[in-house]
C-alpha cells in the first residue's frame, strides 16, 4: 500500500490537421476574411490582392513556401482582431465543420478521452483553428499567428511560420492518423524542437487583461480587511427606485448575496388605484430578475422575502418622502443607509418632471437623512453631468459646477429660476393669447375636432393646452441645459442635485455614485439581462438594419458599464458608507481602466448582428449580414446618409405632388428617415462630441481592500471585461431578446406564470402588506 500519490504527466501528442481532419489550403480562409471586410471599398481592394496572389501563387510556392505563406497573409493588413475572431468562428462553423473527416475526428476525441495532451498543428490561422480545437475538446494548438498593434493586424506573421505541406503530401499524408513525432514535425516545419514547443498556444480566446498599479495622488489608500458581509450584516437599508433597471438588479443581487442583511425597506409610490404593495408583487412575480431567487428558495422564497423585505408606500417628490408620520419616525430611527437609485432618465423630458424627480426629490431625501439618527445616503447620479468638456474627469465634486464655467453660477438660484420659469409658463398657458391660439388651432383641425362646439370644443382646447405646455417646457429645459453646457435636461437636473448635495449635505455620511452608460449584465442576476428601451438600444438596433454610416468620433471612448458591475460597485460603496470609510464621489466607468472606443464599438455591434443573421435563413438575412456599419464624419453623414436621403425623398414627393394619386408616395420612408435624424441628434453628445475619460479609482481602492474570500463575489471587475465576448455573445443577444421586440412593437417571449406561494396571499412587513 502506497502512502503518497505520484503526479502523472499526460503524454503530449502533436496532431497535424491537414490530411487527417481537413483538406485545408492557406488561401481559402484568407480570401474569406478579405471578402468580408468592414467596408465595401476594402472588400474590392482586398479581393484584387487575392486575385493577384492567386496568379502569382505557383511561382511563389515553387520558390519558397514559407515566404509565399507570408505574402498571402499581407492581404489581412488593417483587419481587426475582433473581426478575424468572429469570421474565424463563422468560417469553421459554416465552411470547415461540414468537411471534417469523421475517422480523424473520432481518433482525436478518443485521445482526448484517454487524457492525452493533444496539440493540433495547422498551417491555418489561429482564428480558424481555435474553434476547431474547442469543437474537438483540444486545449492547445500550433497555428499561424498574425502580428497585431492596437488590435489591428500588421499583415506580418509571427514566428514560427507553419508552411503548407509539399505537393506530394497531398497524396501521401491522407491517413486519419495525424500524429507526428515532435522531431519529425519540427523538421517538416523547418523549425527547432524548442521553437515548436514555444509556439504552442491555448485554444481558448484569452484577451489581454492589462493590470495597472493603483497610484494614489491624493489622500490615503483604503485600509485592507474590508468585508461587505460584515459591514452589512444586520443593517437596515431603504432602497428608493426599486422599479427601475438598476434598483431591481441591486435588490435581487443583495437578496442573493447578503442573506444576513437586516432588512431592506422599499419605498414605492402608489399609482392611482395600484398600491405600492401590489406594484412590488407584480414586479417580483413577472420580472426575470428574480428567477435565480425563485430557483434558490422555491416555495420558501415568500418566507425569505417576508423576513428581509418591507414595502413602504411613499413619494420622494413630497416632503418627508410622503410617508406616514409613524412610519417615517420608525425608519429614521432604524435605518443605517438609504440607497437612492430613482430618477427620470429621459434625455429631454418635460422640465417639470425632470426637476421634480431628479432634483427636488434628492433634496427631500437629503432632509430625511438629516432627520435620521445614523443613516447614510448613497445617491445615484451619472458620469455625464460632466457635460460639454473633454479630457479626464476626476472623482471630485465641484460645487455650483457648470461645464461652460458660467461666472457666478449658483445651483440653488438656478433651481429657483427654473421653478419660476415653470410657473410663468403655466400662467401663460392659461392666458388669453395662448388660449385664443389654441382655440383657432382646434377649430382649424380637419379631423375629429372639426365643427366642435361648447363643452366638446373646450375639452379639445384643454388637451391642446396640456400639449402646448409640455412642448414649451421640454424645449425650455433643453435650451437652458445647452446654454450652461449640458447636452440635455437629464444631465442638467442631475448635476443640480449634486451641487445641492455638496452644499446642504457636507456634514452627512453621503456618497454620490456616477455610473456611465449602464447596459446588459455579465453574470448577475444571470448572463444577459437587460430591460426596456434604454440608453444605446435604439442605436444598436439601427446598426442592425441597412443603416451604415454613423456620425461619430471613432477614437472617442464609449463608456459602457454592465449593470451588475454597477450594482457590485454600489454594494461596495454601501458597505463603506456604513463603516464611514467612504469617499465623497465614486465613478463607475470603463473609459480609463478598460477603454473601448467608438470605432471598435460600432464594429463589434455590426459583428454581433452578423453572427445573428448568419444563423438565419432567407434573402433578408443574407443581405443584412453584408451591411456593416462604419463610423463617418458629420459632413459625410449629412452628404450621404439619412439627411441626404430624406432630401431626395422630399424632392421626389414634390415632383409627384401634381399627380392625382390617392396616397402620397414615400411618406413612410420620409417619416422613418426623420426619426433616424432625431435619434442621431439625440446621441451626438455621446458618440461624436465630448471626449470624456472617467476615472474610477475610488471604487477600485475599495475592491482592492476586500478580504480575500470576498473578492470574487463582491469585487469590482470592470477592468477585466472582454469587450469582444461581451458585445457579441452577451450584450447584443440580450437586446435582441429583451429590447428589440419592444422597438418593433412585438411582445416579449412568453413566460410561465408564477406566484410567491401557490397563489396564496402572504403577509409581509410590519405594515401588513400582502403579496
C-alpha positions in Angstrom: 0.0 0.0 0.0 1.4 3.4 -1.0 1.2 6.4 1.2 1.6 9.0 -1.5 0.3 9.9 -4.9 2.7 10.4 -7.7 1.9 13.0 -10.3 1.3 11.5 -13.8 2.1 13.8 -16.7 -0.2 13.3 -19.7 1.7 12.4 -22.9 1.8 15.2 -25.5 0.6 14.2 -28.9 1.2 16.5 -31.9 -1.5 16.1 -34.5 -1.3 17.6 -38.0 -4.7 18.8 -39.1 -4.2 18.9 -42.8 -4.8 15.4 -44.3 -6.2 13.8 -41.2 -9.0 16.2 -40.3 -9.3 18.6 -43.2 -8.0 19.4 -46.7 -7.3 23.0 -45.9 -5.4 25.5 -48.0 -3.8 28.7 -46.9 -5.6 30.9 -49.4 -9.2 29.9 -48.8 -9.7 31.3 -45.3 -7.6 34.4 -46.1 -9.9 35.0 -49.1 -13.0 34.6 -46.8 -11.6 37.2 -44.4 -10.8 39.7 -47.2 -14.2 39.3 -48.9 -15.9 40.1 -45.6 -14.0 43.3 -44.7 -15.9 46.1 -42.9 -16.3 48.5 -45.9 -17.3 47.8 -49.5 -14.1 49.7 -50.6 -11.9 47.4 -48.5 -13.7 44.3 -49.9 -13.0 45.3 -53.5 -9.3 46.3 -52.8 -8.6 43.1 -50.9 -10.3 40.9 -53.5 -7.9 42.4 -56.0 -5.0 41.4 -53.9 -6.2 37.9 -53.5 -6.7 37.5 -57.3 -3.2 38.8 -57.8 -1.8 36.4 -55.3 -3.7 33.5 -56.9 -2.0 34.4 -60.2 1.5 34.5 -58.5 0.9 31.6 -56.2 2.5 28.8 -58.4 5.7 30.8 -58.8 5.8 31.9 -55.1 5.3 28.4 -53.8 7.9 26.9 -56.1 10.4 29.4 -54.8 9.8 29.3 -51.0 6.7 28.0 -49.3 7.3 29.9 -46.1 7.8 33.2 -47.9 4.7 32.5 -50.0 2.7 32.0 -46.9 3.8 35.3 -45.5 2.9 37.1 -48.7 -0.6 35.7 -48.8 -1.3 37.0 -45.3 -0.3 40.5 -46.1 -3.8 40.9 -47.6 -5.1 41.0 -44.0 -3.2 44.1 -43.1 -5.6 46.6 -41.4 -8.2 44.0 -40.4 -9.0 44.0 -36.7 -8.5 41.0 -34.3 -12.2 41.4 -33.4 -13.3 40.8 -37.0 -10.9 37.9 -37.6 -12.0 36.2 -34.4 -15.7 36.4 -35.4 -15.1 35.5 -39.0 -12.8 32.6 -37.9 -15.6 31.1 -35.9 -18.0 31.6 -38.8 -15.6 30.1 -41.3 -15.2 27.0 -39.1 -18.9 26.6 -38.3 -20.3 27.0 -41.8 -17.3 26.1 -44.1 -15.0 23.7 -42.4 -17.2 21.8 -39.9 -19.2 20.1 -42.6 -16.0 19.0 -44.3 -14.4 17.4 -41.2 -13.2 13.8 -41.7 -15.1 11.6 -39.4 -12.4 8.9 -38.8 -9.8 11.6 -37.9 -12.3 13.3 -35.6 -13.0 10.0 -33.8 -9.3 9.3 -33.3 -8.6 12.8 -31.8 -11.6 12.7 -29.5 -10.5 9.2 -28.3 -7.1 10.5 -27.5 -8.7 13.4 -25.5 -10.9 11.0 -23.6 -7.8 8.9 -22.6 -6.2 12.1 -21.1 -3.6 12.7 -23.8 -2.4 16.3 -24.2 -3.3 16.7 -27.8 -1.7 19.7 -29.7 -3.2 20.4 -33.1 -0.8 21.7 -35.7 -2.0 23.5 -38.8 -1.0 26.0 -41.5 -4.3 27.8 -40.9 -4.6 31.0 -38.8 -5.3 30.7 -35.1 -8.7 32.4 -35.6 -9.9 29.4 -37.6 -8.0 26.7 -35.7 -9.2 27.7 -32.2 -12.9 27.0 -33.0 -11.8 23.6 -34.4 -9.8 22.8 -31.3 -12.6 23.7 -29.0 -15.0 21.6 -31.1 -12.7 18.6 -30.6 -12.1 19.3 -26.9 -8.4 20.1 -27.6 -6.8 22.7 -25.3 -3.7 23.6 -27.2 -2.5 24.1 -30.7 0.2 25.4 -33.1 -1.0 27.6 -35.9 0.0 30.7 -37.9 -0.4 33.9 -35.9 -0.7 37.4 -37.2 1.1 40.4 -35.5 -1.3 42.9 -34.1 -0.8 46.5 -33.0 -3.7 48.1 -31.0 -5.9 45.3 -32.1 -5.2 45.8 -35.8 -3.3 43.3 -38.0 0.0 44.5 -39.4 -0.1 41.8 -42.1 3.1 40.1 -40.7 3.1 36.5 -39.5 4.8 35.8 -36.2 7.5 33.2 -35.9 7.4 30.3 -36.4 5.5 30.3 -39.7 3.8 26.9 -40.4 4.3 26.5 -44.1 2.0 24.3 -46.2 2.9 20.7 -46.9 4.5 19.8 -50.2 2.7 18.7 -53.3 3.5 15.0 -52.6 2.0 15.3 -49.1 -1.5 15.8 -50.6 -1.1 12.2 -51.9 1.0 10.5 -49.2 -0.4 12.1 -46.0 -4.2 11.4 -46.2 -4.3 9.0 -43.2 -6.9 9.6 -40.5 -4.0 9.4 -38.1 -2.4 12.8 -37.9 0.1 12.1 -35.1 3.6 13.3 -35.7 6.7 12.8 -33.6 7.9 16.2 -32.3 11.3 15.9 -34.0 9.8 14.9 -37.3 7.2 17.7 -37.1 9.9 20.3 -36.3 11.9 19.1 -39.3 8.9 19.3 -41.6 8.1 22.8 -40.4 11.8 23.8 -40.7 12.0 25.0 -37.1 13.8 23.7 -34.0 12.2 21.5 -31.3 12.3 24.4 -28.9 10.6 26.7 -31.3 7.8 24.1 -31.8 7.2 23.8 -28.1 7.3 27.6 -27.7 4.7 28.1 -30.4 2.0 26.1 -28.5 -0.9 28.4 -27.6 -4.2 27.9 -25.8 -7.2 27.1 -27.9 -9.3 29.5 -25.8 -9.6 33.1 -26.7 -7.7 34.9 -24.0 -8.0 38.7 -24.1 -5.1 40.6 -22.7 -6.1 41.9 -19.3 -3.7 44.7 -18.6 -3.1 45.2 -14.9 -2.2 48.7 -13.9 -1.0 49.6 -10.4 -3.2 51.9 -8.4 -1.5 55.1 -7.6 -2.9 57.5 -5.0 -2.1 61.1 -5.9 -4.3 62.4 -3.1 -5.4 61.1 0.3 -4.7 57.7 1.7 -5.3 54.2 0.2 -8.1 52.1 1.7 -7.1 50.0 4.7 -7.2 46.3 4.0 -9.5 43.9 5.8 -12.7 45.4 4.3 -15.7 42.9 4.4 -19.0 43.7 2.8 -20.8 40.9 4.6 -19.5 42.0 8.0 -20.4 45.7 7.3 -24.0 45.0 6.1 -24.8 42.1 8.5 -27.9 43.1 10.5 -28.1 46.5 8.9 -31.3 48.2 7.7 -31.3 49.7 4.2 -34.0 51.6 2.4 -33.9 51.3 -1.4 -35.6 54.1 -3.5 -36.2 53.3 -7.1 -36.6 49.5 -7.0 -38.9 49.6 -10.0 -36.0 50.9 -12.2 -33.4 48.9 -14.1 -30.6 49.4 -11.6 -32.7 49.2 -8.5 -34.3 45.9 -9.4 -31.0 44.3 -10.1 -29.4 45.7 -6.9 -32.3 44.3 -4.8 -32.1 40.8 -6.5 -28.4 40.6 -6.1 -28.5 41.8 -2.5 -31.1 39.2 -1.5 -29.0 36.5 -3.2 -25.6 37.6 -1.8 -26.4 39.1 1.6 -28.7 36.6 3.4 -27.6 38.2 6.8 -28.5 41.7 5.9 -31.0 43.0 8.5 -33.9 44.3 6.4 -34.5 46.1 3.1 -37.2 48.7 3.0 -38.6 49.5 -0.4 -40.1 53.0 -0.9 -42.6 52.7 -3.7 -45.0 55.3 -5.0 -48.7 54.4 -5.4 -50.0 54.6 -9.0 -53.7 55.7 -8.9 -55.6 52.7 -7.8 -52.5 50.5 -7.8 -50.9 50.5 -4.3 -47.2 50.1 -3.7 -47.6 46.6 -2.3 -49.3 45.4 -5.4 -46.7 47.0 -7.7 -44.0 45.1 -5.9 -45.9 41.9 -6.0 -46.4 42.2 -9.8 -42.7 43.0 -10.3 -41.5 40.0 -8.3 -43.9 37.7 -10.0 -43.2 38.8 -13.5 -39.6 40.1 -13.7 -36.9 37.7 -14.9 -34.5 39.4 -12.5 -35.9 37.3 -9.6 -35.6 33.9 -11.5 -32.4 32.9 -9.6 -34.0 33.7 -6.3 -37.1 31.6 -7.2 -34.8 28.7 -8.2 -32.7 29.0 -5.0 -35.6 29.3 -2.5 -38.5 27.7 -4.3 -41.7 27.8 -2.2 -39.6 29.2 0.6 -38.9 32.4 -1.3 -42.1 34.1 0.1 -40.9 33.4 3.6 -37.5 34.7 2.9 -39.0 37.9 1.4 -41.2 38.3 4.4 -38.2 38.1 6.6 -36.0 40.5 4.6 -38.2 43.0 2.8 -40.8 45.6 3.8 -42.6 47.7 1.3 -43.5 51.3 2.4 -45.7 53.5 0.4 -44.4 57.0 -0.2 -43.4 59.6 -2.8 -39.9 61.2 -2.9 -41.5 64.2 -4.7 -43.2 65.1 -1.4 -41.7 66.5 1.9 -41.0 63.7 4.3 -41.0 61.3 1.3 -44.8 61.2 1.5 -44.5 58.7 4.4 -47.0 58.2 7.2 -45.6 60.1 10.3 -45.2 56.9 12.4 -43.5 55.0 9.6 -41.2 57.9 8.9 -40.1 58.1 12.6 -39.5 54.4 12.8 -37.4 54.4 9.6 -35.4 57.4 10.7 -34.7 55.6 14.0 -33.7 52.3 12.5 -32.2 52.9 9.1 -28.4 52.6 8.5 -28.4 53.5 4.9 -30.7 54.9 2.1 -29.9 53.9 -1.5 -31.4 56.4 -3.9 -31.4 54.9 -7.4 -34.5 56.7 -8.5 -34.6 59.2 -11.3 -36.1 60.2 -14.7 -33.6 59.1 -17.3 -35.3 60.5 -20.4 -32.8 62.8 -22.1 -35.2 65.7 -22.7 -38.4 65.3 -20.7 -40.9 68.0 -19.5 -38.8 70.3 -17.3 -41.4 69.9 -14.5 -40.9 66.1 -14.4 -37.1 66.3 -14.6 -36.8 68.8 -11.7 -39.4 67.0 -9.5 -37.8 63.6 -10.0 -34.1 64.3 -10.3 -33.5 67.4 -8.2 -36.4 68.2 -5.8 -36.6 64.5 -4.8 -32.9 64.4 -4.0 -33.4 67.4 -1.6 -36.3 65.7 0.1 -34.2 62.5 0.6 -31.4 64.6 1.9 -33.7 66.3 4.5 -35.0 62.8 5.5 -31.4 61.7 6.1 -30.7 64.8 8.1 -33.5 63.8 10.4 -32.4 60.2 10.8 -30.4 59.0 13.8 -27.5 57.5 12.0 -28.4 56.8 8.3 -26.1 57.4 5.5 -27.0 58.1 1.8 -25.9 56.6 -1.5 -27.1 58.9 -4.2 -27.1 57.6 -7.8 -26.2 60.3 -10.4 -24.5 59.9 -13.8 -21.0 60.4 -15.2 -22.4 62.6 -17.9 -23.1 65.5 -15.5 -19.6 66.4 -16.8 -21.4 67.9 -19.8 -19.7 69.6 -22.8 -16.0 69.2 -21.9 -13.1 67.0 -22.9 -10.4 65.1 -21.0 -10.1 63.3 -17.8 -13.0 63.6 -15.4 -11.7 63.1 -11.8 -13.7 61.9 -8.8 -14.1 65.3 -7.2 -17.4 67.0 -6.5 -17.3 70.7 -7.6 -19.9 73.0 -6.0 -22.1 75.0 -8.4 -20.5 73.3 -11.4 -21.3 74.2 -15.0 -19.4 72.8 -18.0 -19.2 76.2 -19.6 -17.8 77.7 -16.3 -20.5 80.3 -16.1 -19.3 83.1 -13.7 -21.3 83.4 -10.5 -23.5 80.4 -11.2 -25.4 79.2 -8.1 -27.2 75.9 -8.3 -29.8 77.0 -5.7 -30.6 80.1 -7.6 -30.8 78.2 -10.8 -33.3 75.8 -9.3 -35.4 78.6 -8.1 -35.2 80.3 -11.5 -36.3 77.1 -13.3 -39.3 76.7 -11.0 -40.2 80.4 -11.7 -39.9 79.7 -15.4 -42.4 76.8 -15.0 -44.8 79.0 -13.0 -44.7 81.7 -15.7 -45.2 79.1 -18.5 -48.2 77.6 -16.6 -49.7 81.1 -16.3 -49.0 81.9 -19.9 -50.8 78.6 -21.0 -53.9 79.9 -19.2 -53.6 83.4 -20.6 -55.9 84.9 -23.3 -53.2 85.0 -26.1 -52.3 81.3 -25.9 -56.0 80.3 -25.3 -57.0 82.2 -28.5 -54.3 80.5 -30.5 -55.3 77.1 -29.1 -59.0 77.8 -30.0 -58.1 78.7 -33.5 -55.9 75.6 -33.8 -58.8 73.4 -32.6 -61.3 74.9 -35.0 -58.9 74.6 -37.9 -58.4 70.9 -37.4 -59.6 68.8 -40.4 -60.2 65.6 -38.4 -62.1 64.8 -35.2 -62.2 68.3 -33.7 -63.7 70.0 -36.8 -67.0 71.7 -36.1 -66.8 71.2 -32.3 -68.8 73.5 -30.1 -69.4 74.1 -26.4 -68.0 71.6 -23.9 -66.5 69.4 -26.6 -64.6 72.4 -28.0 -63.4 73.4 -24.5 -62.2 69.8 -23.9 -60.2 69.9 -27.1 -58.7 73.2 -26.1 -57.7 71.7 -22.7 -55.9 68.8 -24.4 -54.1 71.2 -26.7 -53.1 73.4 -23.7 -51.5 70.4 -22.0 -49.7 69.5 -25.2 -48.5 73.1 -25.7 -47.2 73.5 -22.1 -45.4 70.1 -22.2 -43.7 71.1 -25.5 -42.8 74.6 -24.3 -41.2 73.3 -21.1 -39.4 70.5 -22.8 -37.8 72.9 -25.3 -37.1 75.4 -22.5 -35.3 72.8 -20.4 -33.2 71.6 -23.3 -32.4 75.2 -24.3 -31.3 76.1 -20.8 -29.2 73.0 -20.4 -27.3 73.7 -23.6 -26.7 77.3 -22.6 -24.9 76.1 -19.4 -23.0 73.3 -21.2 -25.1 70.2 -20.6 -26.3 68.2 -23.6 -29.8 67.7 -22.2 -32.3 68.3 -19.4 -31.5 65.0 -17.7 -27.8 65.8 -17.1 -28.7 69.4 -16.1 -31.1 68.3 -13.4 -28.8 65.5 -12.1 -25.9 68.0 -11.8 -28.1 70.5 -9.9 -28.8 67.7 -7.4 -25.1 67.0 -7.0 -24.3 70.7 -6.3 -27.1 71.0 -3.8 -26.0 67.8 -2.0 -22.5 69.2 -1.8 -23.9 72.4 -0.3 -26.5 71.0 2.1 -25.1 67.6 3.0 -21.5 68.4 3.6 -21.6 67.1 7.2 -23.7 64.0 6.5 -22.4 60.5 5.5 -23.1 60.7 1.8 -21.5 59.2 -1.3 -22.5 60.3 -4.8 -22.2 57.5 -7.3 -21.9 58.2 -11.0 -22.4 55.3 -13.4 -21.6 55.7 -17.1 -23.9 54.1 -19.7 -25.5 51.2 -17.9 -26.1 48.1 -20.0 -26.5 44.3 -20.1 -25.4 42.2 -17.1 -22.4 39.9 -17.5 -23.3 37.4 -14.8 -25.8 38.7 -12.2 -28.7 38.1 -11.8 -27.9 36.0 -14.9 -25.9 36.3 -18.1 -27.5 38.8 -20.5 -30.2 40.6 -18.6 -31.5 43.9 -19.9 -34.7 45.8 -19.7 -36.7 48.3 -21.7 -35.6 50.7 -24.5 -32.7 52.2 -22.6 -29.6 54.2 -23.5 -27.8 52.6 -26.5 -30.5 50.1 -27.5 -32.1 52.2 -30.2 -28.7 53.0 -31.8 -27.6 49.4 -31.8 -30.9 48.4 -33.3 -30.4 50.9 -36.1 -26.9 49.5 -36.8 -28.5 46.1 -37.4 -30.6 47.5 -40.3 -29.4 48.8 -43.7 -28.2 52.0 -42.0 -24.4 52.1 -42.4 -22.9 55.5 -41.7 -23.0 56.6 -38.1 -21.6 60.1 -37.5 -19.1 59.5 -34.7 -15.6 60.2 -33.5 -14.1 56.7 -33.8 -11.3 57.5 -31.3 -13.8 58.7 -28.6 -14.3 56.2 -25.8 -17.8 54.9 -25.4 -18.2 54.3 -21.7 -20.4 51.2 -21.3 -20.7 49.6 -17.8 -22.7 46.4 -17.2 -25.5 46.7 -14.7 -24.1 44.0 -12.4 -20.8 45.9 -12.3 -22.7 49.0 -11.2 -24.6 47.0 -8.6 -21.4 45.4 -7.3 -19.9 48.9 -7.0 -23.0 50.2 -5.2 -22.8 47.3 -2.7 -19.1 48.0 -2.0 -19.9 51.7 -1.5 -22.9 51.0 0.6 -20.7 48.9 3.0 -18.1 51.7 3.0 -20.7 54.3 4.0 -22.0 52.1 6.8 -18.4 51.8 8.1 -17.8 55.5 7.4 -14.7 54.8 5.3 -16.3 56.1 2.1 -15.2 58.9 -0.3 -17.5 61.7 -1.4 -17.7 60.6 -5.1 -17.4 57.4 -7.0 -17.5 56.9 -10.7 -18.4 53.5 -12.1 -16.9 53.6 -15.6 -14.5 51.9 -18.0 -13.1 54.6 -20.2 -9.8 54.8 -18.3 -9.3 51.3 -16.9 -10.8 49.3 -19.8 -11.4 51.6 -22.8 -13.4 50.7 -25.8 -13.6 53.4 -28.5 -16.4 54.2 -30.8 -14.7 52.7 -33.8 -14.4 49.4 -32.0 -17.9 49.6 -30.5 -19.5 50.1 -34.0 -17.6 47.2 -35.5 -18.4 44.9 -32.6 -22.1 45.8 -32.9 -22.0 45.0 -36.6 -20.2 41.7 -36.0 -22.8 40.7 -33.3 -25.6 41.4 -35.8 -23.7 39.5 -38.5 -23.5 36.4 -36.2 -27.2 36.6 -35.7 -28.1 37.0 -39.4 -25.6 34.3 -40.4 -27.6 31.8 -38.4 -30.8 32.8 -40.1 -32.2 31.8 -43.5 -33.7 33.9 -46.2 -32.7 36.8 -48.5 -33.3 39.5 -45.9 -30.7 37.9 -43.5 -28.3 37.3 -46.3 -28.4 40.9 -47.3 -28.2 42.4 -43.8 -25.1 40.5 -42.7 -23.3 42.2 -45.6 -24.1 45.7 -44.4 -21.5 46.5 -41.8 -21.9 49.9 -40.1 -18.9 52.3 -40.2 -18.0 55.5 -38.3 -18.1 58.6 -40.5 -17.7 62.3 -40.1 -20.7 64.5 -39.6 -20.1 66.1 -43.0 -20.2 62.7 -44.8 -23.2 61.6 -42.8 -25.1 64.7 -43.9 -23.9 64.3 -47.5 -24.5 60.6 -47.9 -26.8 59.2 -45.2 -30.2 60.0 -43.7 -30.3 63.8 -44.2 -29.4 63.4 -47.9 -31.7 60.5 -48.4 -34.6 62.5 -46.8 -33.9 65.4 -49.1 -34.1 63.1 -52.1 -37.4 61.6 -50.9 -38.8 65.1 -50.4 -37.8 66.1 -53.9 -39.5 63.0 -55.4 -42.6 63.9 -53.4 -42.6 67.5 -54.7 -42.3 66.2 -58.3 -45.2 63.8 -57.9 -47.4 66.1 -55.9 -49.4 67.4 -59.0 -50.3 63.8 -60.0 -53.8 62.6 -58.9 -52.6 60.0 -56.5 -54.8 58.6 -53.7 -51.9 58.2 -51.4 -48.7 60.3 -51.3 -45.8 58.1 -52.1 -42.7 57.7 -49.8 -44.4 59.2 -46.8 -43.4 56.3 -44.6 -39.8 56.4 -45.9 -39.6 60.2 -45.1 -41.0 59.6 -41.6 -38.5 56.8 -40.9 -35.6 58.9 -42.1 -36.8 61.9 -39.9 -36.8 59.5 -36.9 -33.3 58.4 -37.7 -32.1 62.0 -37.8 -33.7 62.9 -34.5 -32.2 59.8 -32.9 -28.7 60.6 -34.2 -29.0 64.2 -33.0 -30.1 63.0 -29.5 -27.0 60.7 -29.2 -24.4 63.0 -30.8 -23.1 64.3 -27.4 -22.3 60.7 -26.5 -20.9 59.3 -29.8 -19.4 62.4 -31.6 -18.6 65.2 -29.2 -17.1 65.5 -25.7 -14.2 63.1 -25.3 -14.6 62.1 -21.7 -12.3 59.8 -19.7 -14.0 59.0 -16.4 -11.6 57.9 -13.7 -12.9 55.1 -11.4 -10.1 55.0 -8.8 -12.2 55.1 -5.6 -14.2 52.0 -6.2 -11.1 50.1 -7.2 -9.5 51.1 -4.0 -12.5 49.7 -2.1 -12.4 46.5 -4.2 -8.7 46.1 -3.5 -9.2 46.4 0.2 -11.7 43.5 0.3 -10.8 40.4 2.3 -9.5 37.6 0.0 -12.6 35.4 0.4 -15.0 38.2 -0.8 -13.1 39.4 -3.8 -14.7 37.0 -6.3 -18.2 37.7 -5.2 -18.1 41.4 -4.3 -15.1 42.7 -6.3 -15.4 45.4 -8.9 -14.2 43.7 -12.1 -14.8 46.2 -14.9 -11.2 46.3 -16.0 -11.1 42.6 -16.9 -14.2 42.7 -19.1 -13.6 41.2 -22.5 -15.4 43.6 -24.9 -15.4 41.1 -27.8 -17.2 38.4 -25.8 -19.5 40.9 -24.1 -20.7 42.6 -27.2 -21.0 39.6 -29.5 -22.2 36.9 -27.1 -23.9 38.8 -24.3 -25.0 42.4 -24.9 -26.5 42.3 -28.5 -28.1 38.9 -28.0 -29.7 40.3 -24.7 -31.0 43.3 -26.6 -32.5 41.0 -29.2 -34.3 39.1 -26.5 -35.4 41.8 -24.1 -35.4 45.1 -26.0 -35.7 44.9 -29.8 -39.2 43.3 -29.7 -40.3 46.5 -27.8 -38.8 48.7 -30.5 -40.6 46.7 -33.2 -43.9 46.6 -31.3 -43.7 42.9 -30.7 -44.4 41.2 -27.3 -41.5 39.7 -25.3 -41.2 36.0 -25.1 -44.0 34.3 -23.1 -43.0 33.4 -19.6 -44.8 30.8 -17.4 -47.0 32.5 -14.7 -45.7 32.2 -11.2 -46.8 33.4 -7.8 -44.9 33.7 -4.5 -46.7 30.8 -2.8 -49.2 28.8 -4.8 -51.3 31.8 -5.4 -52.0 32.4 -1.7 -51.7 35.8 -0.1 -48.6 36.1 2.0 -48.3 38.8 4.7 -45.0 40.6 4.8 -43.5 43.6 6.6 -44.7 45.4 9.7 -47.2 47.5 7.6 -49.3 44.4 7.0 -48.8 44.4 3.2 -49.9 41.4 1.1 -48.1 39.7 -1.7 
